[in-house]
Amino acid sequence: MHNMLIRPTEEELANFGDPDFTIFNAGEFPANRYTEGMTSSTSVSLSFARRELVILGTQYAGEMKKGLFTLFNYLMPKQGVLSMHASANEGKDGDVSIFFGLSGTGKTTLSSDPE
């Protein structure tokens, strides 16, 4: 996640306030299979009411990315912003490349390459 999001400056962090959403990633902790409706030890739950993303029983890092992608795809159009399944990086000279594609096609890998 560190390389996929714009990192705040020290000043921005000092004046941050409360987060809009909180991610609880407990990938090594299995979901309780005895919970009503739970059929797996893996659970990824997004609550708009509680403003939380809870990840249990999976250590796949893509769950955080996919959870945020789902959140942004819901919220951004409400603010007049087009959301896209894409990735981008900025070159040393300020040039930008945008990568569009389906899940698993390498957008994140390509956009996180420093070269």
C-alpha positions as CSV (number, residue, x, y, z in Angstrom):
1,M,0.0,0.0,0.0
2,H,2.9,2.3,0.8
3,N,3.9,2.7,-2.9
4,M,0.3,3.0,-4.2
5,L,-0.9,6.0,-2.3
6,I,0.4,9.6,-2.1
7,R,2.2,9.9,1.2
8,P,1.4,13.0,3.3
9,T,4.1,15.4,4.4
10,E,5.1,15.7,8.0
11,E,3.0,18.9,8.2
12,E,0.0,17.2,6.6
13,L,0.3,14.4,9.2
14,A,0.5,16.8,12.1
15,N,-2.8,18.5,11.0
16,F,-4.5,15.3,9.7
17,G,-7.4,15.0,12.2
18,D,-9.6,11.9,12.1
19,P,-9.5,9.4,9.2
20,D,-12.4,9.1,6.8
21,F,-12.1,5.3,6.8
22,T,-10.1,2.8,8.9
23,I,-8.6,-0.5,7.7
24,F,-8.2,-3.3,10.2
25,N,-6.0,-5.9,8.5
26,A,-5.7,-9.0,10.6
27,G,-4.8,-11.5,7.9
28,E,-3.3,-14.1,10.2
29,F,-6.5,-14.1,12.4
30,P,-9.2,-16.3,10.9
31,A,-12.9,-15.3,10.7
32,N,-15.2,-17.1,13.1
33,R,-16.8,-19.9,11.0
34,Y,-19.5,-20.2,13.7
35,T,-20.8,-16.7,13.0
36,E,-24.2,-16.8,11.2
37,G,-23.7,-16.7,7.4
38,M,-19.9,-17.3,7.7
39,T,-18.8,-20.2,5.6
40,S,-15.0,-19.5,5.4
41,S,-12.2,-18.6,7.7
42,T,-11.6,-15.6,5.3
43,S,-13.7,-12.5,5.5
44,V,-13.3,-9.1,3.8
45,S,-16.0,-6.7,5.0
46,L,-16.6,-3.1,4.1
47,S,-19.0,-1.0,6.2
48,F,-20.0,2.4,5.0
49,A,-22.0,3.0,8.2
50,R,-19.0,2.3,10.5
51,R,-16.5,3.6,7.9
52,E,-14.3,0.5,8.3
53,L,-12.7,-2.2,6.1
54,V,-12.0,-5.4,8.1
55,I,-9.8,-8.1,6.6
56,L,-9.6,-11.5,8.3
57,G,-8.0,-14.8,7.4
58,T,-6.1,-13.8,4.3
59,Q,-2.6,-12.4,3.9
60,Y,-3.1,-11.4,0.3
61,A,-2.1,-7.7,0.3
62,G,-4.4,-7.1,-2.7
63,E,-7.4,-7.2,-0.4
64,M,-6.5,-3.7,1.0
65,K,-6.1,-2.4,-2.5
66,K,-9.4,-4.0,-3.7
67,G,-11.2,-2.7,-0.7
68,L,-10.1,0.8,-1.3
69,F,-10.8,0.5,-5.0
70,T,-14.4,-0.5,-4.1
71,L,-14.7,2.4,-1.7
72,F,-13.4,4.9,-4.3
73,N,-15.6,3.5,-7.1
74,Y,-18.6,4.2,-4.9
75,L,-17.6,7.6,-3.4
76,M,-15.8,9.4,-6.2
77,P,-18.6,9.5,-8.8
78,K,-20.8,11.1,-6.1
79,Q,-18.2,14.0,-6.0
80,G,-18.2,14.3,-9.8
81,V,-14.9,12.4,-10.2
82,L,-14.5,9.6,-12.7
83,S,-12.9,6.5,-11.2
84,M,-10.9,4.2,-13.4
85,H,-9.3,0.8,-12.9
86,A,-5.9,2.2,-13.7
87,S,-2.4,2.9,-12.3
88,A,0.0,5.7,-13.0
89,N,3.6,6.7,-12.4
90,E,5.6,9.9,-12.8
91,G,9.0,9.8,-14.5
92,K,12.0,11.7,-13.4
93,D,11.2,14.6,-15.8
94,G,7.6,14.9,-14.7
95,D,6.2,12.8,-17.6
96,V,3.3,10.6,-16.6
97,S,2.3,7.1,-17.8
98,I,-1.2,5.6,-17.2
99,F,-1.8,1.9,-17.2
100,F,-5.3,0.6,-17.8
101,G,-6.3,-3.1,-17.6
102,L,-8.1,-5.8,-15.9
103,S,-7.2,-7.2,-12.4
104,G,-3.9,-9.2,-12.5
105,T,-2.5,-7.6,-15.7
106,G,0.4,-5.9,-14.0
107,K,-0.7,-2.3,-13.6
108,T,0.5,-2.0,-10.0
109,T,3.8,-3.7,-10.8
110,L,4.4,-1.4,-13.7
111,S,3.4,1.8,-11.9
112,S,5.6,1.1,-8.8
113,D,8.7,0.6,-10.9
114,P,11.0,3.5,-10.1
115,E,12.6,3.3,-13.6
